[in-house]
Amino acid sequence: MADCRSFFFLTVCAASLFGANAEIKFTIPVGKFFTYELMRETFQNDFEPLSKLYAGHLYDDPMIFKCNRQNYPDLPEWLRFTQRHPFDNGFLYGTPTSPGKSIIEIHAVNKRSYDTARHILVIKVVPEKLLPYQAEFFIQLREIEKVLPSAVQDEIKQDLQKLWDTEALEVTNITNALDRGGRVPLPIAGHFEGVYVKVASEQYFSGCLLKVLTPEHQRQCVSGAKVRVPGGCNFCSIPSNCITWCKTELFDLTKLEPEPPAPTMGSGILEARGDFNPPESPPSRDYFPDYLVTVMVPLILALILCVLLAYIMCGRREGVTKRDSRTNQIQLYHHHTIHGNTDELRSMSGNRGVPPPLSTLPMFNSRTGERASPLRSDSPSIPLIMAQHDPYSDTLPR
Ligand SMILES: *[C@@H]1O[C@H](CO)[C@@H](O)[C@H](O)[C@H]1NC(C)=O
């Protein structure tokens, strides 16, 4: 762990050990893999009062971290953050691609007390030449958080040093297979996300590595069979660190085509090339035929349609009239019959000379046959209902 960090020219300046704004500084070269472990214990110290620390009553609180570039919402492009679980440490990792300085803010949130602590990480990236020979390996039985601790990185590096047959090997990139289109594994023991590890060296590839480039290797791997690392090249000491031979890739940066030269910038002013010669104006065109076709033809068509419609509406009127007259006759007949009926009713009402049946007259006594017209009586005491009076009393005035 110590020698790995010393390689990164690491300078740790804890400004204040228990302060909320501890500032940690790193200086790292371009193209080298960088890891920083966010230790929960360190942040726990920030959350606890000192007295408690000495008394030995340290909590083991769940914590989550939020990391971003100072004054920016996100991390720099090259830097990633991962934390599997609030009871695990977090990791900042990545490979810088260009020199510069990044100030990273780390906010830790204690999920028990909801206290927060803030740390500052200053990462200075200095330029360095890239190593020319690079190789990428896939480790299937690993997860990114398990590989990032420097002890595990060293184990993996040691295996690869033997495979490459050199000590001068640098880890240049470690990535989660999920970030490269890998599938989320089943939540069953023995299924892992997988990790890509890229290493680089000054020294050319070893014989073992060059087997990756043979047509035989490619044929075997295309067939989909589980190809084992060729005999004599299997240096895997810890089973979970073993590489998937078919996913091994070599990159020879010396063979890369040189980049095409950048386009040369001009002054921004075009050179003088004589006067502008406007082209001859085109010959004038006769638009009369076009006029005939676009205006006259539709007009004539409309006229013809108009005449046709007029003929249908007016010229064939006779037939319509005939039918009309018949309708009139029917109406006249109806009128006539109504007239007749009325006359009949009139003559009937004229024959009302005969007196109406007595029973229809008011004040008729059915026993005596006497009639009394209330119109002729002047007594004001006429009872309204005659049936209540004795018909023999003869009180009714005559
Ligand atoms: C490291 O790997 C990741 C994922 O494949 C990639 O995005 C990134 O550019 C790589 N970094 C370098 C320096 O190659």
Ligand as a Chemical Component Dictionary entry (heavy atoms), coordinates in Angstrom:
data_LIG
# 
_chem_comp.id                   LIG 
_chem_comp.type                 NON-POLYMER 
_chem_comp.pdbx_formal_charge   0 
_chem_comp.three_letter_code    LIG 
# 
loop_
_chem_comp_atom.comp_id 
_chem_comp_atom.atom_id 
_chem_comp_atom.alt_atom_id 
_chem_comp_atom.type_symbol 
_chem_comp_atom.charge 
_chem_comp_atom.model_Cartn_x 
_chem_comp_atom.model_Cartn_y 
_chem_comp_atom.model_Cartn_z 
_chem_comp_atom.pdbx_ordinal 
LIG C1 C1 C 0 -10.712 4.038 -18.624 1  
LIG O1 O1 O 0 -11.831 3.225 -18.959 2  
LIG C2 C2 C 0 -13.030 3.918 -19.115 3  
LIG C3 C3 C 0 -14.109 2.925 -19.400 4  
LIG O2 O2 O 0 -13.790 2.098 -20.456 5  
LIG C4 C4 C 0 -12.886 4.936 -20.238 6  
LIG O3 O3 O 0 -14.073 5.671 -20.334 7  
LIG C5 C5 C 0 -11.746 5.852 -19.950 8  
LIG O4 O4 O 0 -11.561 6.729 -21.050 9  
LIG C6 C6 C 0 -10.489 5.057 -19.730 10 
LIG N1 N1 N 0 -9.419  5.959 -19.370 11 
LIG C7 C7 C 0 -8.296  5.988 -20.034 12 
LIG C8 C8 C 0 -7.318  7.002 -19.618 13 
LIG O5 O5 O 0 -8.063  5.229 -20.960 14 
# 
loop_
_chem_comp_bond.comp_id 
_chem_comp_bond.atom_id_1 
_chem_comp_bond.atom_id_2 
_chem_comp_bond.value_order 
_chem_comp_bond.pdbx_ordinal 
LIG C1 O1 SING 1  
LIG C1 C6 SING 2  
LIG O1 C2 SING 3  
LIG C2 C3 SING 4  
LIG C2 C4 SING 5  
LIG C3 O2 SING 6  
LIG C4 O3 SING 7  
LIG C4 C5 SING 8  
LIG C5 O4 SING 9  
LIG C5 C6 SING 10 
LIG C6 N1 SING 11 
LIG N1 C7 SING 12 
LIG C7 C8 SING 13 
LIG C7 O5 DOUB 14 
# 
